[in-house]
Amino acid sequence: MCLKIILIYWKNIQSTLTTKNYDSILKETSNWISTNDLHKKIGTDKSQMIESCKTLLAMGYLKTNPKQNKLFYRKEDKAQSEYDFTMLMDIFERNQKTELHNLSQLSGIMRNDGKGLRQKCLDMLEHVNEEVKRAYMVKAKLEYQKKSSLISTSIADERIKKLDGYVEKIMNAVTRKNKDDITIKAIQTYFKQHSMKFEEFKI
């Protein structure tokens, strides 16, 4: 499946796709493994696993090899081409516009009793958080590739700068929505509790 089709597919399903399967998938793909065998090892919902594999493929974490009507996956160390990275950033930015629009439509963030975030706000923060996690995963991959001399320092740093700018834009928009201390603390607590531990993430 070509990367352009994968990215379009990702754009269509990303609102329901989470990063929770990524680490398990990458742990099992050090060598070529078929979709069915990967599913047996992970033991999660198969359709969700396949969606996660397609997203990891688009992010440059996996490569595929079709054999005898079966699709095999393996971790990819090689750096993305400039074209593939540009397309990936384009999808990130389109998804960001959607989240920024959704954020602008929120009439309030805290519940009426002031004891927590509203469900609509939680749903929006979940979508934002998943996008931020994906951006940080690409950044972590670039850091690894730079240290391993798989990509030039200048190209890696340029891409990391773009990813940092992407994350900063959406996070600033979230914090600017409400400036009172209670709301800011509630939002900060949400992201702290739902952040991905990249020191434990298997590149």
C-alpha positions as CSV (number, residue, x, y, z in Angstrom):
1,M,0.0,0.0,0.0
2,C,1.6,3.3,-1.0
3,L,2.2,5.9,1.7
4,K,-0.1,8.5,0.2
5,I,-3.1,6.1,0.5
6,I,-2.1,5.2,4.0
7,L,-2.0,8.8,5.1
8,I,-5.4,9.5,3.5
9,Y,-6.7,6.4,5.4
10,W,-5.1,7.6,8.6
11,K,-6.8,11.0,8.2
12,N,-10.2,9.4,7.9
13,I,-9.9,7.2,10.9
14,Q,-7.6,9.1,13.2
15,S,-10.4,10.5,15.4
16,T,-10.9,7.0,16.9
17,L,-7.4,5.7,16.7
18,T,-5.2,5.7,19.9
19,T,-1.5,5.0,20.4
20,K,-2.1,2.3,23.1
21,N,-1.1,-0.6,20.8
22,Y,2.1,0.9,19.3
23,D,4.6,-0.3,21.9
24,S,3.3,-3.8,21.8
25,I,3.4,-3.9,18.0
26,L,7.0,-2.6,17.9
27,K,8.1,-5.1,20.5
28,E,7.0,-7.9,18.2
29,T,8.3,-6.7,14.9
30,S,12.0,-6.9,15.2
31,N,11.8,-9.6,12.6
32,W,9.3,-10.0,9.7
33,I,5.9,-11.2,11.1
34,S,2.6,-11.7,9.4
35,T,-0.6,-9.9,10.4
36,N,-2.2,-13.0,11.8
37,D,0.9,-14.0,13.9
38,L,1.3,-10.4,15.1
39,H,-2.4,-10.5,16.2
40,K,-1.8,-13.8,18.1
41,K,1.1,-12.3,20.0
42,I,-0.5,-9.0,20.9
43,G,-4.0,-10.4,21.6
44,T,-5.9,-7.2,21.0
45,D,-8.7,-6.3,18.7
46,K,-7.5,-7.2,15.2
47,S,-9.0,-4.3,13.3
48,Q,-7.6,-1.8,15.8
49,M,-4.2,-3.5,15.5
50,I,-4.3,-3.3,11.7
51,E,-5.2,0.4,11.9
52,S,-2.3,1.0,14.4
53,C,0.1,-0.8,12.0
54,K,-1.0,1.4,9.1
55,T,-0.4,4.5,11.2
56,L,3.0,3.3,12.3
57,L,3.8,2.6,8.7
58,A,2.9,6.2,7.8
59,M,5.0,7.5,10.7
60,G,8.1,5.6,9.4
61,Y,8.2,3.1,12.3
62,L,7.2,0.0,10.2
63,K,7.8,-1.4,6.7
64,T,5.7,-4.0,4.9
65,N,6.4,-7.0,2.6
66,P,3.5,-8.8,1.0
67,K,4.1,-12.5,0.5
68,Q,1.7,-15.2,-0.8
69,N,-1.4,-13.1,-0.1
70,K,-0.1,-12.3,3.4
71,L,1.1,-9.0,4.7
72,F,4.3,-9.0,6.8
73,Y,5.5,-6.2,9.1
74,R,8.9,-5.3,10.4
75,K,10.4,-2.3,12.3
76,E,12.0,0.3,10.0
77,D,15.2,2.0,11.0
78,K,15.8,3.9,7.7
79,A,14.9,7.6,7.8
80,Q,11.8,8.9,5.9
81,S,12.4,10.6,2.6
82,E,11.7,14.4,2.5
83,Y,8.6,13.7,0.5
84,D,7.2,11.2,3.1
85,F,8.0,13.5,6.0
86,T,6.3,16.4,4.2
87,M,3.2,14.4,3.6
88,L,3.2,13.3,7.3
89,M,3.4,16.9,8.5
90,D,0.6,17.9,6.1
91,I,-1.6,15.3,7.8
92,F,-0.6,16.4,11.2
93,E,-1.4,20.0,10.4
94,R,-4.8,19.2,8.8
95,N,-5.7,17.2,12.0
96,Q,-4.5,20.1,14.1
97,K,-6.9,22.5,12.2
98,T,-9.7,20.2,13.1
99,E,-8.7,20.1,16.8
100,L,-8.3,23.9,16.9
101,H,-11.8,24.3,15.4
102,N,-13.2,21.9,17.9
103,L,-11.5,23.8,20.7
104,S,-13.0,27.1,19.5
105,Q,-16.5,25.6,19.7
106,L,-16.2,24.7,23.4
107,S,-18.4,27.0,25.4
108,G,-16.9,25.9,28.7
109,I,-14.2,23.5,29.9
110,M,-15.0,22.9,33.6
111,R,-18.2,21.1,34.9
112,N,-20.8,23.3,36.5
113,D,-19.8,22.1,40.0
114,G,-16.1,23.1,39.2
115,K,-14.9,19.6,40.2
116,G,-13.6,18.4,36.9
117,L,-13.5,18.8,33.1
118,R,-16.6,18.5,31.0
119,Q,-17.0,15.3,28.9
120,K,-16.8,17.3,25.6
121,C,-13.5,18.9,26.8
122,L,-12.2,15.4,27.8
123,D,-13.0,14.1,24.4
124,M,-11.2,17.0,22.7
125,L,-8.2,16.7,25.0
126,E,-8.0,13.0,24.2
127,H,-7.8,13.8,20.5
128,V,-5.2,16.5,21.0
129,N,-3.2,14.2,23.2
130,E,-3.1,11.4,20.7
131,E,-1.9,13.8,18.0
132,V,0.8,15.2,20.3
133,K,1.9,11.6,21.2
134,R,2.3,10.8,17.5
135,A,4.4,13.9,16.9
136,Y,6.6,13.0,19.9
137,M,7.0,9.5,18.6
138,V,8.3,10.8,15.2
139,K,10.6,13.2,17.1
140,A,11.9,10.3,19.3
141,K,12.6,8.3,16.1
142,L,14.5,11.2,14.6
143,E,16.6,11.6,17.7
144,Y,17.4,7.9,17.5
145,Q,18.3,8.1,13.8
146,K,20.5,11.1,14.4
147,K,22.5,9.4,17.1
148,S,22.8,6.3,14.9
149,S,24.0,8.3,11.9
150,L,21.0,7.2,9.9
151,I,20.1,10.7,9.1
152,S,22.1,13.9,8.9
153,T,22.1,16.1,12.0
154,S,20.9,19.2,10.0
155,I,17.9,17.3,8.4
156,A,16.9,15.7,11.8
157,D,17.1,19.0,13.6
158,E,15.1,20.8,10.9
159,R,12.3,18.1,11.2
160,I,12.4,18.2,15.0
161,K,12.0,21.9,14.9
162,K,8.9,21.6,12.7
163,L,7.4,18.9,15.1
164,D,8.1,21.1,18.2
165,G,6.4,24.0,16.5
166,Y,3.4,21.9,15.7
167,V,3.1,20.7,19.3
168,E,3.7,24.2,20.7
169,K,0.9,25.6,18.6
170,I,-1.8,23.2,19.7
171,M,-0.7,23.2,23.4
172,N,-0.7,27.0,23.5
173,A,-4.2,27.1,22.0
174,V,-5.4,24.7,24.7
175,T,-3.9,26.7,27.5
176,R,-5.1,30.1,26.1
177,K,-8.7,28.8,26.0
178,N,-9.1,29.4,29.7
179,K,-6.6,31.3,31.9
180,D,-8.0,30.8,35.4
181,D,-5.7,28.7,37.6
182,I,-8.3,25.9,38.4
183,T,-8.9,25.2,34.7
184,I,-5.2,25.4,33.8
185,K,-4.3,23.0,36.6
186,A,-7.1,20.6,35.5
187,I,-5.7,20.6,31.9
188,Q,-2.1,20.1,33.1
189,T,-3.2,17.2,35.3
190,Y,-5.0,15.5,32.4
191,F,-1.9,15.7,30.1
192,K,0.4,14.5,33.0
193,Q,-1.8,11.5,33.6
194,H,-2.1,10.6,29.9
195,S,1.4,11.2,28.7
196,M,3.4,8.5,27.0
197,K,6.6,7.5,28.8
198,F,9.1,7.7,26.0
199,E,12.0,6.5,28.1
200,E,10.1,3.2,28.1
201,F,9.1,3.3,24.5
202,K,10.8,0.8,22.2
203,I,12.1,2.5,19.1
